[in-house]
Amino acid sequence: MKTDHEQNPVNRAVNALGGKDQFLADAVGVTHQAVSDWRKKGYISYRKAAQVAAITGIPEFILCPKFFKPPMKTRRKRTATE
């Protein structure tokens, strides 16, 4: 079972960039205080989620679940030509 620290998407993003708030802050052009605020809220600002996702490889819906939804799984029927 993951701890609260491991489940926080901000912590995941910070760890993906070396483990320091300042590394993430510098990468996306915010202050380390903004990163700390994101951690307290439990998600990354929707304005920066795409940028953080591109840098870290963590999907936007994990970084900012209040604004981004996971991709829908479709049950598309296969046709005879596929």
C-alpha positions in Angstrom: 0.0 0.0 0.0 1.3 3.4 -0.9 1.8 6.1 1.7 0.1 9.5 1.4 3.5 10.9 0.4 3.8 8.4 -2.5 0.2 9.0 -3.6 0.5 12.8 -3.8 1.0 13.6 -7.5 3.1 16.6 -6.7 5.6 14.4 -4.8 5.6 12.0 -7.8 6.5 14.9 -10.1 9.1 16.3 -7.8 10.7 12.9 -7.4 10.7 12.4 -11.2 12.9 15.5 -11.5 15.4 14.8 -8.8 13.5 15.2 -5.5 13.7 18.9 -4.9 10.8 21.4 -5.2 13.1 23.9 -6.8 13.9 21.5 -9.7 10.2 21.3 -10.6 9.6 25.0 -10.0 12.5 25.9 -12.4 11.3 23.5 -15.0 7.8 25.0 -15.3 8.6 28.6 -14.4 7.0 28.9 -10.9 8.3 29.5 -7.5 9.1 26.7 -5.0 6.3 28.2 -2.9 3.9 27.4 -5.7 5.1 23.8 -5.7 4.6 23.7 -1.9 1.1 25.0 -2.3 0.3 22.4 -4.9 1.5 19.7 -2.5 -0.8 21.0 0.2 -3.7 21.0 -2.2 -2.8 17.5 -3.5 -2.7 18.4 -7.2 -0.9 20.5 -9.7 -2.5 23.7 -11.1 -4.4 22.9 -14.3 -2.5 25.8 -15.9 0.8 23.9 -15.5 -0.4 20.3 -15.6 0.3 19.8 -19.3 3.8 21.2 -19.0 4.6 19.0 -15.9 3.1 16.0 -17.7 5.4 16.6 -20.8 8.5 16.9 -18.5 7.8 14.0 -16.2 5.7 11.6 -18.2 3.0 11.5 -15.5 -0.4 11.9 -17.2 -2.4 15.1 -16.6 -5.3 13.2 -15.1 -3.0 12.0 -12.3 -1.4 15.4 -11.8 -4.7 17.4 -11.8 -7.7 15.0 -11.3 -10.0 17.9 -10.6 -9.8 19.2 -14.1 -8.6 16.2 -16.2 -10.4 12.9 -16.5 -8.7 9.5 -17.3 -9.1 8.3 -20.8 -12.2 6.3 -21.5 -11.9 2.7 -22.3 -13.9 1.9 -25.4 -15.5 -1.3 -26.3 -15.3 -1.0 -30.0 -16.5 -4.0 -32.0 -14.1 -5.3 -34.5 -15.4 -5.5 -38.0 -14.7 -8.4 -40.4 -12.2 -6.3 -42.3 -10.0 -5.6 -39.3 
